[in-house]
Amino acid sequence: MLTISQLAAYAGVTVRAVRHYHQVGLLPEPERDRSGYRSYDATAVVRLIRIRTLADAGVPLARVQELLDAGPEEFAEGVRTIDTNLRAEIRRLQSTRTRLARLAAGEHLALPRSVVGYLDRLRGLGVGERYIEMERDAWIMIAAQLPDLIDFVIAKKHEQLDDPDMLKLYSFFRGAPDWPVDDPRVVEVADTVERLMIRAVEAGEVGEAGAVGFDDRFVDLLDSTMVRSSPGAGRVVEILEERGWKGWTRIERVPADRLGTELPPS
């Protein structure tokens, strides 16, 4: 007859594991000797080895009892079922690892694939990371507001990149977008944006892929984020307002009577 320590050693497990298997009902409690100690026989050794083998193979303890008591056919079917479940779990874990690897780039968190692809295209155009980060944060907020329309919005953004003026606009952001108000690029940016606005108005596209579904508070949030990015950014908006344009996320043509001056013909 064996003590609990000897049983554990024969089966290759710890005494603590043996006690746990007793507790969950996998290993029946043995008779105790006159001193009150558990006393095990060969049957207990065999059963404990089978429990350990199944557990080491990844079989959940909740299923071990079922397999221990099953006949040959039931045992084989049970193992096949467990194997199927393990394969599914492996696929899930592999998918999780893939997502974690993507999250290392920082952009796949809370961003749909279409937006990540657009940001990658901007990188390919030489746009600097400081500006990419600012635009990424804006897209995170936009994607949360328009989950069903974000792919449409991004498709329109890709179309806009076919415009030479849009490419020129992004070329200004190859460095850090922290220009002072007197930087000569400020006026160049305003000129380029105005040309894009005029063509958008003429084509009836203003607002089509910009602020669809946004309330005024959210538009103000996006605009203020852009304006605070640098003194130069705020100055661009001021210049555009002086020329009869309002806003940045939701671009609007301001009527001449509200400006107090007649707008130049577009």
N, C-alpha and C positions, 0 to 999 in steps of 0.2 A: 504494500500500500504506500502511497506517496503523499507527502505534505504539499501544501499549495506552492511552496517555493520549488520543490522538485518537479511538480506538474508544469509550472511555468517554464522551467529550464528545458524540459523534454520537448515542449511545444514551441519554444523559441519566442515566448512573449514575456511580458512583465507580470508580476504579481498583481499590480494595479489593474492590468487588462483583464486578468482572470476574475477579479472581484467585479469589474464592470460587466463582464459577460454574465456573471451570476445575477447582477442587479437587473439587467434588461431581459433576463429569461432565456438567453441562448445556451447557457451551460447550467444544467441542473445542479442544485446544491447537493453535495454528498452527505453521507452519514458522518457523524463526528465520533472521534475515538473517546476513550474514557477521560482524557484530559480536556476534552472540549474542542480539539482541533479538527479541521476538515481532513478527511482521508479519501484519497482518490485512487481509482484503479485504471487499468489500461483503456477501458471504454472512454473514460474522461479524457485521456491523452489523445486518443484518435479523434474524438469530437472537437477538442480544442484545436488540434492541427487543422481540421477541416474548416473550422471557423476562421482561423488565422489565414488560411489559403484563400478563402473567399473574400475576406476583408482586404487582403493585400492585392487582390485582383480588381479592387474597386467596387465590389458589390456593396451596396448600402446595407447597413446592419439590419434595417427594417425588412430586407429581402433574404437575409442569411437564414433565418429560421425556416422560411418557406422552402428554400433549396435544400437545407439539411434533411428535412422530412419528406422530400419529394422522391418519387420513383425515378427510374432512368429516363423515361420519356419526358416526364414533367420537368426533371432537372435540365435536360437538354433544351427544352423550350424556354425555361426560365433564363438560362444563360444567353440564349439568342435574344430574348427581349431586353435583357440588361445590356448586351452588346449594342443593340440598336439604339438604346437610350444614351449609351456612352458615346457612340458616334455622333449623335445629334448634339450632345454637350460639347464634344471636341470642336464641331463646326461652329457652335456658338462662341466658344472661347477664342477660336482662331479669328472669327469676325470681330470680337472685342479687341483682340490684339491689333488687328488692322486699324480699327478706329482709334485706338490709343496712339498708334504710330502717327496717324494723321494729325491727332490733336497736338503732337509735339510741335507742329508748325504754328500753332496758335490760332489759325484761321478757321479750322474745321469745327471749332466749338461754337455752336449756335449759328453757323452759317451753312446754307445749302450749297451743294456742289457747284451750281451754276454761278454763284457769287464768287466762290473760290477760283473758278476758272477765269472769271473776269479780272480778278485781282492779279492772277498769274499773267494775264495778257498785258496788264499795265506794267508789270515788272519787265516783261519782254520789250516794252517800249522804252525802258530805261527810267521809269518813274521811281523816285527814291522811297526808301522804306518808311521814312517819317510821314510822308504823305499817304502811303499805302495804309499805314496803321490808322490814320485819321479817317480815311474813306472806309476801311474795314469796320471800324466802330459804328459809323453811320449806317452801313449795310446791315449790321447786326440788329440795330433798332428797326430798320425798315423791314427786314425779313420777318421780324416778330409781329409787325403790324399787318403785313400783306403776305401771309404764308401761301395763299393760293395764287397770287399775282406776281410773286417775286421772279419767277422764271421769265414771264412776259416782259417785266421791267428790264431785266438783265439782257434779254434778247434785243430790246431797243437800244440799250447802251452799247452793245456790240455793233449795231448798225451805225450808231453815231461815230464810232471810231473809224468808219470809212471816210468821214469828212476831214479834209486837210486841216481845217481850222480847229477841229476837236483834237487832232494829233498835235497841232501846234500848242494848244492850251495845255495838254499834258506834258509837253516838252519843257514847260516852265517849272515843272515840279521834279526835276531830276536831282535837285538838291533839297536841303531842308526848307520847308515852306514858312520861314520866319522872317520874311522881308520887312524892312522898315517902310513907313508910309511914303518916303521920298525915293524909294527904289524905282528906277525907270521901268522895270518890268511890270509894275503895278498898272500903269496906263496901257501897256501892251496887252496885259491880261484882260483889262476892261474892254479894249477895242475888239479883241478876239471873241470874248463872250457876247458882246453886243452884235457882232456879225452872226453868230450862231442863233441868238434870240430873234433877230430880224428874219432869218430864213425859217425859223420854227414858226413864227407868226404867219408868214406868207404861206407856209405849207399846212397851217391849221393844226400844228402838232404841240403847241404850248400846253403843258399840263397832261398830255396824253400818257406819258410814261414817267412823269415826275412825282407829283404829289397826289396821285389817285388814291382815294380812300383815307387821306390824312386829314385830321381835324386841325384847326388853327393852332392849337397849343403844341401839337407835335411838329408842325411846320416851323413854328417859332423856335422850338428846341433844336431842330436840325440847323436852322439858319444861325442861331446864336453859337452853336458849336463851331461852325465854319468861321464866323466872324472872330471868335476868340482865338482861333488857331495862330493868328499873327496880326500885327498892326496893318500890314499890307493888305490882308484879306478884308479887313473892315473898310479900308480905303477903296478897294475895288467896288464894294457894294455902294459906297457913297457916290462914287463916280457914275455908276450905272443909274442910281436914283436921280442924279443931276441930269442925266440924259433921257429920263422918262421911263425907267424900268424899276419895278418894285419886287423885292424878294430874291431868293436864291433857290430854295427848294421848289417853291411854287412861283414861277416867274409870271409877272403880270405887266402889261403895258399901262402906264398911268395916263389918264386923259389929260389933254393939254390944259384945260381949265383948272385942273387941280394942281398943276405945276406953276401956274401963273405966267408961263411962257409958252410959245408955240413950239411943238416938237418938230424936229427936222424930219423931212420926208424919209420913209424907210425904203 
